[in-house]
Amino acid sequence: MSDNWMTKYGSRRVRRDPPTLEEAIFAAMGITDNAEEQAEIAASLMGLPLAAVQTEVRKVSRTAARTQQVIAGEPGAQRTVVVERRTVRRFGNDRRPGM
């Protein structure tokens, strides 16, 4: 889908692409944790029937449930964070003129 409109510099084309189903589901997952509400939000973004979107939301929620991040360590223990400073490598010919 593209649309033409005139500016003082001439004709410009604006491209408008609807979100993909994966993008709509990802956005809905960021809004709510309820799968039914996610399906409704994604269906409204895409303009698709709710039944078609619900199956995709179920598939995505199953894969998202499998991938969990676990932080190993004792409960209540403080985590150690190490920050290292990276030195900048300078070459001999990288000098400013006049110095």
Protein Blocks (a to p, Z undefined) as FASTA:
>chain_A
ZZddddfkbccddddddddfklmmmmmmmmpmcfklmmmmmmmmnopafklmmmmmmmmm
mmmmmmccddeddehiacddddddddddddfklccehZZ
